[in-house]
Amino acid sequence: MRRLLNTLYVTSEGAWLKKDGANIVMMIESEERGRIPAHMLESLVCFGRVLVSPPLMAYCCEQAIAISYFTPNGRFQARVEGPVSGNVLLRRTQYRTTDDPKRCVPIIRHLLIGKIHNQRAVARRQLRDRGDRLHDADRRALESTVKRLERIGARLLETYDAQVLRGLEGEAAQSYFGSFSALINSEEDEFVFSGRNRRPPRDRVNALLSFLYTLLTHDCRSALEQTGLDSAVGFLHRDRPGRPSLALDLAEEFRPILADRLALTLINRHQIKAKDFSVAESGAVLLTDDARKTVLTTYQERKREELTHPFLGETAPLGLVPSLQAQLLARHLRGDLDAYPPFIWQ
């Protein structure tokens, strides 16, 4: 099984990254602040004004270490990587499959089965762990969401039209986020959640969710490209210039368990507080530098948690599961598996 490697996140403004032998060295104001062996990394993520030396950039491309650039607020800007890897025949099969409704619809259905099951699991866990301490309105909202998601899940099995499936996904998201506030235990008024919004996020919960979704999409994109698939050509998300549609497809299964649950943990355990956000004149809500570091550290720790993969029956770190799912998708496209097995969180 592939080994889980680290992602190096650099958030210090003005940092200069250079190569020293097989090490990546971070310099700030001509002073060395960090050093890490390159063989431990699978990607390098730079937030804000971070400079990478040409020798280090070339070395990362040779070693298949992707370099991604984001704004300080987590908006993707660019990605630098070496020669495209993977089997061109696999990619051609991927392109043909996306254009063939008979082959595309089952993949969309199974992606949504995984996503909706995992959304339901998040709501059910809250009812199990805190049901007796919830306000009656919150408990009823969660119980209603669980039942509605079960009904939508059943309808997925009866639907053979891609557009209808996408409509059911939207209906599930509306129900799930409609009761998301019941999952938040914080008494702070600043963490009131009234629905999903983005570009830019206009409240603290959405700012945290959007940042985590960006990290998750980056990991899914890396997993797909290491497997040899084209992250820009999706099934659930249709093609759009500049959008990693297949990475967004794969991320759907993991949003509830790797992003939503982590956001709830950070808020409910008071690891992230109202003071960890700033509000711009435009109304956009942003994480502060220190809060972003807290989120990145906790995200990396969450990825190291081990679980048993429901289809493979193997124990693996949670951060490695997107790579396993990408490999299963590739096996299905090659014809080795009759269907794509979604990731079902237990």
HUURWO-V975624 format. One record per residue. RES is the residue in one small letter. SS is DSSP state (H for helix, E for strand, L for the rest). Layout:
BEGIN
res;ss
RES;SS
RES;SS
END
This chain:
BEGIN
res;ss
m;L
r;L
r;L
l;L
l;L
n;E
t;E
l;E
y;E
v;E
t;L
s;L
e;L
g;L
a;E
w;E
l;E
k;E
k;E
d;E
g;L
a;L
n;E
i;E
v;E
m;E
m;E
i;E
e;L
s;L
e;E
e;E
r;E
g;E
r;E
i;E
p;E
a;H
h;H
m;H
l;E
e;E
s;E
l;E
v;E
c;E
f;E
g;L
r;L
v;E
l;E
v;E
s;L
p;H
p;H
l;H
m;H
a;H
y;H
c;H
c;H
e;H
q;L
a;L
i;L
a;E
i;E
s;E
y;E
f;E
t;L
p;L
n;L
g;L
r;L
f;E
q;E
a;E
r;E
v;E
e;L
g;L
p;L
v;L
s;L
g;L
n;L
v;H
l;H
l;H
r;H
r;H
t;H
q;H
y;H
r;H
t;H
t;H
d;L
d;L
p;H
k;H
r;H
c;H
v;H
p;H
i;H
i;H
r;H
h;H
l;H
l;H
i;H
g;H
k;H
i;H
h;H
n;H
q;H
r;H
a;H
v;H
a;H
r;H
r;H
q;H
l;H
r;H
d;H
r;H
g;H
d;H
r;H
l;L
h;L
d;H
a;H
d;H
r;H
r;H
a;H
l;H
e;H
s;H
t;H
v;H
k;H
r;H
l;H
e;H
r;H
i;H
g;H
a;H
r;H
l;H
l;L
e;L
t;L
y;L
d;L
a;H
q;H
v;H
l;H
r;H
g;H
l;H
e;H
g;H
e;H
a;H
a;H
q;H
s;H
y;H
f;H
g;H
s;L
f;H
s;H
a;H
l;H
i;L
n;L
s;L
e;L
e;L
d;H
e;H
f;H
v;L
f;L
s;L
g;L
r;L
n;L
r;L
r;L
p;L
p;L
r;L
d;L
r;H
v;H
n;H
a;H
l;H
l;H
s;H
f;H
l;H
y;H
t;H
l;H
l;H
t;H
h;H
d;H
c;H
r;H
s;H
a;H
l;H
e;H
q;H
t;H
g;L
l;L
d;L
s;L
a;L
v;L
g;L
f;L
l;L
h;L
r;L
d;L
r;L
p;L
g;L
r;L
p;L
s;H
l;H
a;H
l;H
d;H
l;H
a;H
e;H
e;H
f;H
r;H
p;H
i;H
l;H
a;H
d;H
r;H
l;H
a;H
l;H
t;H
l;H
i;H
n;H
r;L
h;L
q;L
i;L
k;L
a;H
k;H
d;H
f;E
s;E
v;E
a;L
e;L
s;L
g;L
a;L
v;E
l;E
l;E
t;L
d;H
d;H
a;H
r;H
k;H
t;H
v;H
l;H
t;H
t;H
y;H
q;H
e;H
r;H
k;H
r;L
e;L
e;E
l;E
t;E
h;L
p;L
f;L
l;L
g;L
e;L
t;E
a;E
p;E
l;H
g;H
l;H
v;H
p;H
s;H
l;H
q;H
a;H
q;H
l;H
l;H
a;H
r;H
h;H
l;H
r;H
g;L
d;L
l;L
d;L
a;L
y;L
p;L
p;L
f;L
i;L
w;L
q;L
END
